[in-house]
Each structure stands twice: as C-alpha cells, then as structure tokens.
Amino acid sequence: MTKTWQDSLKTALKGNNQNAMRAHADFSPQAGQLFAPVVTSSVNKQINWLDDQDPLLLQFLPHVDELTEAADFHSDPVGDHLSTVVPGLIHKYHGRVLLIASGSCAVNCRYCFRRHFPYGQSYAPRNHWQAAIEYIKQHQEIHEVILSGGDPLTLSDKTLKSLTDQLLTIQQVKTLRIHSRIPTVLPTRIGNSFAIWSESFGLNKVMVLHVNHSNELSNDAIKAIQKLKSLGFTLLNQSVLLKNVNDSAAVLIELSHHLFKHGVLPYYLHLFDKVQNASHFDLPESHAIEIYQQMKKHLPGYLLPRLVREEAGEPSKSLINIK
C-alpha cells in the first residue's frame, strides 16, 4: 500500500522520526516538553547524523540551551496578538491580511517565532473562517490574503478549496500567498490533488518557501518546486539568519544560487525574531551586517535577499541599514 503524504505527516506528528536526535549531546527532553520535536522522514534523510553541527539537525533539535530564559526575548516577538482582528486573522500591514489557517506543521523549527502561539484560541479553523471572510469583505483596501500557520499545507486540498471558494467571492482580493516549508520537508504533499486545487481559482498565486540552507533542497524537494512552478506559482524564499546554521556569507550565497537554479527568487533574509527559549540562535546585528556586506559583493541584485527585521507595531518589515 502506497504511503500518502497524510501518513507521513501523522508519523512526524507522533514523534516517530526523532529517535536519532536523542543521541545528540545537547538533546534535552525538557526542551522537547516545552515545544514538541516534529521532523519528517524527508528531513531525516537530509541530516548528516555523523555531524553534531549539521545545519539541518540544529534547526530541529530540542537543545539544552532552550531552557535558558534570556532577557529581552518574548513569547510574541512580532506583535501577532496586537494585530489580531478576529480569531486567526492578523491585519498588520496595509493591503494584506494573514490568516492562521492551521495550527500544525510538518516540522517544528526550534527558532519559530510562533512557538508560544496559542493556536487553540487564535487560529481560524474551518468553522471560524466566516468571521475572517466578513472582515476582508468590509475592508476594500485588502487585495492579498496570506495563508500561514502553523503550515497551511497541512490542510487537505478539499479544505483549502473550501477556503479559496469563499475568497473568490471577494472582488477586491487579487492574490493568494502561501507561506510553507512543506514543499521541502514533505515534498509528496505537492501531488495531483494539490495541482487540481491550485488550478481551480484565478487568483495570482505566490508560494513563499522557508529554506535556510541549501542542504534542505533534496531531489524530491526540487521536484516539488518544479511542480509548483509548472502550476503558475511565483516562487520566493525567505530565510532566517541563525547562529551555527547559516551565519556565513558563503552558505547564503550558495543558497541564493541554488534557489535561482530551480526558479526561486531570494526574497527576505530575516534577522532572528527574539522569541523566548531560542536565544541560542541569535546573532549580533553587527555580525549580520558584515555577512550581508559580503553577500552584496558577490551577488547580483536579483539574487540578494533584503535584510530585514519584523518589529511589533511597525507598518512594514524594517530594512536593516547597511552602510
């Protein structure tokens, strides 16, 4: 019997792919209790388990340093709660809204700025979409809806179609943007049923991938990316600058080239959001600027992601001043 993407997701959510992590010297069961470790078999195959500093492993390992509660780190570092207008709908920036469509992910990134997010109270399950739809209808300036989470692609295609059918009734909405790690961490998700759904609506389609290191781009991930491209998605990538993962100009330059080779434009390079229990990923801004200056010297403008920080209460992402 062929294993479906839903089977793979259930296996990941049950924690069945994490046994190898327990042998790592910095593995912390207590950190895993604070934020459950979730990783797919696809990611497991890309990790070099002989390297304790493997850049994929460090993104998903419940690390002993997560038990440190550092000053100036917060449970809601980007101000999601302040900008929530109805359950699951965040209206932070002009012209677009973000819908927390799912509380689940196929992988739990240890640096996630929503690792403390109260999904049980604050996401928009199917029976609560109507409030979000009505809000969008009442705000004529909204032309783009962003699906986020969690990961919106943990939803079935039937559920996604139910949502997009409702969005199609709102005349001013022109663009659907999806933020997802699933094309690279659970690439079988991008199959025929997904294709049928994505071709069922006439909105502009944007997929923002979350890739931090070129080691994440497995052969299967590349096939999923090519499928998305063939379906008419504009493909962008955003990365987070993470200590000991990708804090190197050479690593990020390679990533930009690798992404572009497969039709993905580097979009944003985020400074780490200061979320509590993940301070070990943080880098001084001065170091980030040094890395970015080296990237500028070696990349053409279209391959240079914008270095940004997201700040609570600001009307847009803040570009970092590079002298």
Secondary structure, DSSP 8 states (H G I E B T S, - for coil): ----HHHHHHHHHTTTT-GGGGGSTTB-HHHHHHS-----HHHHHHS-TT-TT-TTHHHH--BGGGG---TT-BSSTT-TGGGEEETTEEEEETTEEEEE--S--SS--TT-TTTT--HHHHS--GGGHHHHHHHHHH-TT--EEEEESS-GGGS-HHHHHHHHHHHTT-TT--EEEEEESHHHHSGGGSSHHHHHHHTS--SEEEEEEE--SGGG--HHHHHHHHHHHHTT-EEEEEEE--TTTT-SHHHHHHHHHHHHHTT-EEEEEE----BTT-GGG---HHHHHHHHHHHHHHS-GGG--EEEE--TT-SS-EE----
